[in-house]
Structure formats: structure tokens, C-alpha cells
Amino acid sequence: MLPLSFLRAHGRLLAFGFFMCFCSSLGQTFFIALFGGEIRRSFGLSDGDFGAIYSAGTLISAAVLVWLGRLIDRLPLAVFAAATLVGLAAMCLFMGMAGSLAGGLGTAGWGAAILLPAIFGLRLFGQGLSSHAAIVAMGRYFTAERGRVVSLASLGHTLGDAVLPGLVVAALTIAAWQDIWTGAGLALLALTPIVFILLKGQRARDAALSSARTAGGSGTAAQDWRLAAVLRDPGLWLRLPALLAPSFIFTGLIFHQVHLAETKGWPLSLLAGSYLVFAFASLAALMVGGLLVDRFSARRLVTLFLAPLALACLVLVSSDAVITAPLFLGLMGMNAGIAGVILGALWAELYGVTHLGAIRSFGQAAMVFSSGLAPAFMGLLIDQGVAMESIAAGSALYCLAAAALARLAEQSRRVTPQAG
């Protein structure tokens, strides 16, 4: 995939990307949703109530991410990443205390007030900033190999998908859910110094990148795009529905995975075990996706990458059989893998790397925002008696419409970049 000499030369930076992607799992929907049943029981919440709290915390985190995400353009990468992990660890510890605090206050209303900032922090520092640090680093310091290095870093997401669901389900049989969150926070604090080890020599890398920019070494006309100019690009808005589809649909369906399992007649262990299929499918898609992005460009692949997601939704509509669970998550994994590579390379490919932190923070915030809407929206539909199959069918139709808009963006001539 990549020459051994390349891996030796850049192994520390690639390991940093992998490590940050793995740590982001603690703020990802699939991980938090594994505790959904325990959290709802502890706080006395319905599916819709928990979905609304989760959505509110996620939406607020998206707003803050637009501001915090651009700091990666100004701060040393190691400082930004370490601060992110410390913040994530603190939120894990706070989540561990949330149930006890709610019990002491004695009312569901106070419990919800405590749960909201915990969700906000996990989503901001986990899904938002941890992934952001990894992918911006991969996009900024690599050009010809960008798709493949993003795929290698994203293997951290894949490892989290593969091992954490089974570990959580097993841990819940012997420990309280609050204790698991506390342990995760303490482990993350202990691991944070690894960032400085992996980013040893970062100043030299930054100096080389600065020299390349001064000499025009990026080789792209898009080098000087600023966020204001990006927001005036019609192609951005035509592609955005497709770019937001995975975060909205995957988050909504996986957040309500306990309800999905109950309506399908599946044990929760079946879904937890099926995450291994998700992980292997994601791994395969990551490897192939990196090669495809480097050969054909992320811009062209945006029009096609929603096909596995649409098929996953249709599979969910078609059957309640046990085999449906691994097939559904396998297709979801394929989409997650290819989407991770495309979204990791697209912003740098379209708009350059000079202001990549600010530009990607907008894109990441938009995806976090869409993922924040999904639990509340789907939870409301569930509370109103709408079947999961109907929700999945509507999601498949959305994928088709979004792909058509992305195709229109690809066929249209992109507006000339503006440096200001």
C-alpha cells in the first residue's frame, strides 16, 4: 500500500493519527449508545427524552467546534492534541459521576441537566476535536499519499468499532456503567503523554511545510482559500447533503440500536458481535478507499460513496432475520470506511491546506450538527410510533437525492478560488 521506507520515515505521525482516531471512540455515538439502556433507566428517560438531550449536547458541541477547531492552525499540534485528550478524559470522569449526582439530587429534571454537559463534552472532545486533530494532520502534511495516510489513521476508528462494543457489553455484566466511564477517563489521562512522544520532531515538519508554502510547493491553485471564500462556493452546498448523510443516518440508527434490537427481536449481544463485521468491512473499505482517492480524487468519489449506506437501509427494511444484523452493519462499515477517507482528503483537495483547520472545522461542525439532529428526530418518530423500517426507507431515499446533488456539483464548473 505504502513503501516501507515511507512508513519508517513518517511512522510516528501516522501512529499519532491512528491513536487520536481510536481515542475519539469515547465520544462517538456507537460507544455512548451502548450505555443507552442504563442511562435511560438511571435518569428515568424515554427514547425521545434521551435523544433530545443527546441532540442538544451534540448541537452545542457543533457550534463550539467551529471556533475551537480552527485553533489547530495556530497552536502546536502536540499542545492542541494533548489538551483535547485531557478534555475528553475529564468528560469521561464527569459522565461517571453523573448518575451518582443525579441520584443525590433526586429528580429526573436535575439528572437531565447533569447529563447534558456530559454529552456535550464527550461529543466535542471525542467525535469533534480528537478526530479533527488526526485528520487535519494527515491532510496537511501529505499530498500525493493523502488518501492512503488518511485510511491508515482511520484504522483507529476501525479498531474502536471492533473491540469496544464487545468489551463494554462484557464489562456491563460485572461493573456499573458509571465505573466503566470512570475507568475510561483515568486510562485516557495516563495515555495522553504518548502524544508528545509520537510528535517528536514536529517543529522541523512545520518548518518544512512553511518553506514549501513560501516556494509554492503545494502545487495547487486552491492553496489560499479562506473559510469565507469556501462558504461562497456553490459546489460546497451541492455536496453538503451527501457529506452529511453518513453522520445523520448512521448516528440516528445506531443511537437507537437498543430499540432497533428490541423491535427486530434481536439480543443486544447480536448487534455488539456484529460490530466485528462492521469493523472488517470498514477496514477493507479504508484500504481500497485510500487507493481510489489517490488515483481518482475524493471530489469524484463523492457522487458514489453513499451506495453502501443506501443498501444498508434497504437491508434493514427487508427482513428481521438474524443475518440482517451483520449484513446491515457490514454495509454501514463499508460506507464508514470510504466516507472516512473521502472526508479526510476532500477539504485539502478542494481548498488547500493553508487554512485547513478552519475549513475542516466548519465541515466537521456541520457533520456533528447533523449527527446531533438525528437522535432527537428519530427518537421523536419512534415515540410517535413510526417503525424503524420506515425510518430506514426514508433514509435510503435521502441518499439517492443527495448523490444526485453531488453529481450536479461535479458536473458544474467550480468558482475560481478567492484568497481573501
C-alpha distance (Angstrom), angle and dihedral (degrees) to the residues before:
residue distance angle dihedral
M1 . . .
L2 3.81 . .
P3 3.83 125.3 .
L4 3.78 116.3 -97.4
S5 3.80 89.3 -123.4
F6 3.81 89.6 57.9
L7 3.79 91.8 50.3
R8 3.79 90.9 49.7
A9 3.79 92.5 49.2
H10 3.81 95.9 46.9
G11 3.80 102.8 23.6
R12 3.81 95.9 116.8
L13 3.80 93.7 52.9
L14 3.80 92.0 45.6
A15 3.81 89.8 49.2
F16 3.81 88.9 51.2
G17 3.80 90.6 55.4
F18 3.79 91.4 47.7
F19 3.81 92.2 48.0
M20 3.81 94.6 49.7
C21 3.81 92.2 47.2
F22 3.80 90.5 51.5
C23 3.81 92.7 48.6
S24 3.80 89.8 50.9
S25 3.82 87.3 68.4
L26 3.81 89.5 82.3
G27 3.80 89.0 67.4
Q28 3.80 97.8 38.1
T29 3.79 121.6 110.0
F30 3.81 95.5 -119.9
F31 3.83 90.5 59.1
I32 3.79 98.4 43.7
A33 3.82 91.9 44.0
L34 3.81 90.5 58.7
F35 3.81 86.0 71.1
G36 3.80 92.6 45.0
G37 3.80 96.6 108.8
E38 3.81 94.0 47.3
I39 3.80 92.7 45.5
R40 3.80 93.2 49.7
R41 3.79 91.6 49.1
S42 3.80 93.4 46.1
F43 3.79 93.5 49.7
G44 3.81 98.4 32.6
L45 3.82 94.1 -119.5
S46 3.80 133.0 154.0
D47 3.82 122.9 -137.0
G48 3.79 89.0 -97.2
D49 3.82 93.4 47.1
F50 3.78 93.8 51.2
G51 3.79 90.5 43.2
A52 3.80 90.7 53.2
I53 3.82 93.0 49.8
Y54 3.80 91.0 46.2
S55 3.79 91.4 48.7
A56 3.80 93.3 47.8
G57 3.80 92.0 51.2
T58 3.79 91.6 46.7
L59 3.81 94.3 47.3
I60 3.79 91.9 50.8
S61 3.80 89.5 48.5
A62 3.82 89.5 53.2
A63 3.80 90.9 55.2
V64 3.81 92.1 49.7
L65 3.81 91.9 44.2
V66 3.81 91.7 63.4
W67 3.80 88.1 63.0
L68 3.80 101.9 34.7
G69 3.80 95.2 42.3
R70 3.78 93.7 64.4
L71 3.81 91.1 58.3
I72 3.79 87.3 81.0
D73 3.83 86.5 74.1
R74 3.82 89.8 59.2
L75 3.80 109.2 30.2
P76 3.81 127.4 67.2
L77 3.79 107.5 -91.9
A78 3.81 93.6 -122.8
V79 3.81 92.2 52.7
F80 3.79 92.1 48.2
A81 3.80 93.1 47.8
A82 3.81 95.8 44.8
A83 3.80 92.3 48.7
T84 3.80 88.5 50.2
L85 3.81 93.0 52.9
V86 3.80 92.8 46.5
G87 3.80 88.8 51.8
L88 3.80 91.2 49.0
A89 3.81 91.6 48.8
A90 3.80 90.7 50.5
M91 3.80 90.6 52.2
C92 3.81 91.4 50.1
L93 3.80 89.3 53.1
F94 3.80 90.5 47.3
M95 3.81 90.8 51.0
G96 3.78 88.2 52.1
M97 3.80 89.8 55.6
A98 3.81 95.2 42.2
G99 3.80 96.8 84.9
S100 3.81 93.5 49.3
L101 3.79 91.8 46.3
A102 3.79 91.3 50.6
G103 3.79 91.2 49.6
G104 3.77 90.6 51.4
L105 3.79 92.0 51.2
G106 3.77 89.6 46.9
T107 3.81 102.6 -149.9
A108 3.79 132.8 95.5
G109 3.81 90.3 -134.6
W110 3.79 92.6 59.3
G111 3.79 89.3 43.6
A112 3.79 90.9 56.8
A113 3.81 90.0 48.5
I114 3.81 89.3 55.8
L115 3.80 94.6 43.4
L116 3.82 94.1 53.0
P117 3.83 97.9 65.1
A118 3.81 90.3 43.3
I119 3.82 91.0 55.4
F120 3.81 90.5 43.8
G121 3.80 92.6 54.2
L122 3.79 95.5 44.4
R123 3.80 91.9 50.6
L124 3.81 94.3 44.2
F125 3.80 98.7 47.3
G126 3.82 96.5 29.8
Q127 3.77 114.6 38.5
G128 3.79 91.8 17.4
L129 3.79 115.4 40.6
S130 3.82 102.0 17.8
S131 3.80 92.6 55.2
H132 3.80 89.9 39.5
A133 3.81 92.8 56.6
A134 3.80 91.8 49.9
I135 3.78 99.1 46.4
V136 3.81 96.9 40.6
A137 3.81 88.9 53.6
M138 3.80 91.6 50.8
G139 3.80 93.0 46.6
R140 3.78 95.0 44.5
Y141 3.80 101.8 48.4
F142 3.82 100.4 37.8
T143 3.80 130.8 55.3
A144 3.80 116.6 162.2
E145 3.82 91.7 33.1
R146 3.81 95.6 38.8
G147 3.79 97.5 118.5
R148 3.79 93.7 48.2
V149 3.80 96.3 45.9
V150 3.80 90.8 48.5
S151 3.79 88.2 52.4
L152 3.81 91.2 50.8
A153 3.81 92.8 49.3
S154 3.80 90.7 46.3
L155 3.78 89.2 59.8
G156 3.79 83.2 83.9
H157 3.80 88.0 67.9
T158 3.79 89.3 47.7
L159 3.80 92.9 52.0
G160 3.79 90.2 50.7
D161 3.80 91.0 49.8
A162 3.80 90.4 49.6
V163 3.78 103.5 46.7
L164 3.79 110.0 21.7
P165 3.85 101.2 64.6
G166 3.79 92.6 54.5
L167 3.80 91.8 44.4
V168 3.80 92.2 50.1
V169 3.81 94.4 48.0
A170 3.81 89.6 49.1
A171 3.81 93.0 45.4
L172 3.80 91.9 51.0
T173 3.80 89.1 62.9
I174 3.82 92.0 61.3
A175 3.81 106.1 24.4
A176 3.79 140.5 41.2
W177 3.78 115.6 -100.5
Q178 3.81 90.7 -118.9
D179 3.81 91.0 57.3
I180 3.80 91.3 53.4
W181 3.80 91.3 55.4
T182 3.80 91.2 47.4
G183 3.80 91.3 51.2
A184 3.80 91.1 49.1
G185 3.79 91.4 52.5
L186 3.79 93.9 49.7
A187 3.81 91.8 47.5
L188 3.79 91.2 51.0
L189 3.81 92.0 51.3
A190 3.79 89.9 52.2
L191 3.81 91.6 50.7
T192 3.82 98.0 46.3
P193 3.87 95.3 91.6
I194 3.82 88.0 64.6
V195 3.80 86.9 78.7
F196 3.80 92.4 67.9
I197 3.80 91.2 48.0
L198 3.79 93.5 50.9
L199 3.82 93.1 46.3
K200 3.79 96.1 49.8
G201 3.81 107.8 141.4
Q202 3.80 93.6 24.3
R203 3.82 92.8 136.0
A204 3.80 90.8 62.6
R205 3.80 90.3 49.5
D206 3.80 91.5 51.2
A207 3.80 91.2 47.8
A208 3.80 91.1 52.1
L209 3.80 91.2 49.4
S210 3.80 91.1 49.3
S211 3.79 91.0 51.1
A212 3.80 91.0 49.2
R213 3.80 90.9 52.0
T214 3.80 91.9 49.0
A215 3.79 89.9 51.3
G216 3.79 92.7 45.5
G217 3.77 89.8 -110.8
S218 3.76 96.8 151.7
G219 3.76 90.3 77.3
T220 3.80 93.6 -149.4
A221 3.77 131.8 113.5
A222 3.77 88.1 -146.7
Q223 3.79 93.9 66.3
D224 3.79 97.0 107.3
W225 3.82 100.9 44.3
R226 3.78 111.4 137.3
L227 3.78 124.7 -158.7
A228 3.82 92.3 -104.6
A229 3.81 90.3 57.0
V230 3.80 91.9 45.2
L231 3.79 90.4 54.9
R232 3.81 89.1 56.2
D233 3.80 92.8 54.3
P234 3.85 110.2 105.7
G235 3.80 89.7 -155.2
L236 3.80 90.0 65.2
W237 3.79 93.1 58.4
L238 3.80 93.6 43.8
R239 3.81 91.0 52.2
L240 3.79 96.1 41.0
P241 3.85 98.1 81.9
A242 3.81 89.2 56.4
L243 3.79 93.1 44.6
L244 3.81 91.0 51.7
A245 3.80 96.3 45.9
P246 3.83 97.9 84.1
S247 3.80 94.4 48.6
F248 3.80 93.6 46.8
I249 3.79 99.6 42.5
F250 3.80 98.7 36.7
T251 3.79 93.5 44.8
G252 3.79 93.7 47.6
L253 3.79 95.9 48.5
I254 3.80 96.2 40.6
F255 3.79 94.0 44.6
H256 3.80 88.3 58.9
Q257 3.80 93.3 41.6
V258 3.81 92.5 123.0
H259 3.81 90.0 56.3
L260 3.81 89.8 43.6
A261 3.80 91.1 53.6
E262 3.80 91.6 48.1
T263 3.82 94.3 50.4
K264 3.80 92.2 45.5
G265 3.80 92.7 46.9
W266 3.81 92.4 -119.0
P267 3.81 125.0 142.4
L268 3.80 112.3 -119.8
S269 3.80 88.1 -120.6
L270 3.82 88.3 65.3
L271 3.79 91.3 59.9
A272 3.79 92.0 42.6
G273 3.80 90.5 51.8
S274 3.81 91.0 46.0
Y275 3.79 89.8 62.7
L276 3.80 85.7 78.1
V277 3.81 87.5 63.7
F278 3.80 88.2 46.7
A279 3.79 90.1 52.4
F280 3.80 96.0 47.8
A281 3.80 92.0 46.6
S282 3.80 89.9 47.7
L283 3.80 90.1 49.4
A284 3.79 92.5 52.1
A285 3.80 91.6 46.6
L286 3.80 91.4 48.2
M287 3.79 92.3 53.7
V288 3.79 94.6 45.8
G289 3.79 92.5 38.7
G290 3.79 93.4 55.9
L291 3.79 91.1 54.4
L292 3.81 92.2 45.8
V293 3.80 93.4 49.4
D294 3.80 92.5 50.3
R295 3.80 90.6 48.3
F296 3.81 104.4 37.9
S297 3.86 103.3 16.7
A298 3.78 129.6 -113.1
R299 3.80 90.4 -104.2
R300 3.80 92.3 66.2
L301 3.80 95.1 43.0
V302 3.81 93.9 56.0
T303 3.79 88.6 81.6
L304 3.82 92.4 59.2
F305 3.80 109.8 31.6
L306 3.83 96.8 87.9
A307 3.81 93.6 66.9
P308 3.85 95.5 92.7
L309 3.82 90.8 46.7
A310 3.80 92.1 52.8
L311 3.82 90.6 47.7
A312 3.82 90.8 49.7
C313 3.80 89.9 55.5
L314 3.80 91.8 48.2
V315 3.81 90.6 50.3
L316 3.79 88.9 54.1
V317 3.80 89.3 52.5
S318 3.78 94.6 48.2
S319 3.80 105.4 58.4
D320 3.81 150.1 6.9
A321 3.81 93.1 -151.9
V322 3.79 118.8 129.5
I323 3.81 91.3 -114.7
T324 3.81 88.5 62.2
A325 3.82 92.5 73.1
P326 3.83 98.1 60.8
L327 3.81 91.5 37.7
F328 3.80 91.1 51.4
L329 3.80 93.2 48.1
G330 3.80 92.0 41.9
L331 3.81 91.2 58.1
M332 3.79 89.5 43.6
G333 3.80 87.6 53.2
M334 3.80 91.8 51.8
N335 3.78 90.1 53.8
A336 3.80 92.8 44.5
G337 3.80 91.3 52.3
I338 3.78 97.7 49.1
A339 3.80 92.0 38.9
G340 3.80 91.1 53.8
V341 3.79 91.7 55.7
I342 3.80 95.6 42.7
L343 3.79 94.9 47.1
G344 3.79 90.4 44.7
A345 3.81 93.4 54.9
L346 3.80 103.6 29.5
W347 3.81 101.0 78.1
A348 3.80 94.2 49.3
E349 3.79 90.6 43.9
L350 3.80 94.6 51.3
Y351 3.78 101.7 34.2
G352 3.82 109.1 17.4
V353 3.81 131.6 -119.2
T354 3.80 105.1 -87.2
H355 3.82 93.2 90.9
L356 3.78 96.4 16.9
G357 3.80 94.5 130.9
A358 3.80 93.4 56.5
I359 3.80 93.7 42.4
R360 3.78 95.5 46.3
S361 3.79 91.6 44.3
F362 3.81 87.4 60.8
G363 3.80 91.5 48.8
Q364 3.79 92.5 44.7
A365 3.81 91.1 47.4
A366 3.80 90.3 51.3
M367 3.80 89.9 52.5
V368 3.79 92.4 46.1
F369 3.81 88.2 48.8
S370 3.80 91.5 52.9
S371 3.79 91.1 46.3
G372 3.78 87.6 51.3
L373 3.78 92.9 55.1
A374 3.79 94.3 49.6
P375 3.84 102.0 69.3
A376 3.81 93.5 48.1
F377 3.80 93.8 42.7
M378 3.79 95.1 47.4
G379 3.80 91.6 38.9
L380 3.80 89.5 55.5
L381 3.80 90.4 49.8
I382 3.81 90.2 49.4
D383 3.81 91.5 49.7
Q384 3.83 87.7 51.7
G385 3.80 90.7 54.4
V386 3.81 99.4 -103.7
A387 3.80 110.7 153.9
M388 3.78 121.2 -120.2
E389 3.80 88.0 -124.0
S390 3.82 90.5 60.3
I391 3.79 91.1 48.9
A392 3.81 90.0 50.6
A393 3.80 92.3 49.1
G394 3.80 91.4 52.4
S395 3.79 89.5 49.1
A396 3.81 91.5 54.4
L397 3.81 90.7 52.7
Y398 3.79 90.0 50.4
C399 3.82 89.9 54.7
L400 3.80 91.2 55.5
A401 3.81 93.2 49.7
A402 3.84 92.7 46.3
A403 3.81 91.9 49.7
A404 3.81 89.7 53.1
L405 3.81 91.0 54.1
A406 3.80 91.5 48.5
R407 3.78 89.2 51.3
L408 3.79 89.1 53.3
A409 3.81 90.1 52.8
E410 3.80 90.8 51.5
Q411 3.79 92.1 50.4
S412 3.80 92.9 48.1
R413 3.76 122.3 82.6
R414 3.78 110.0 -108.5
V415 3.80 118.2 -121.8
T416 3.81 114.0 -103.4
P417 3.83 110.0 -94.8
Q418 3.80 118.1 -102.4
A419 3.76 118.4 -148.1
G420 3.78 95.9 -156.1
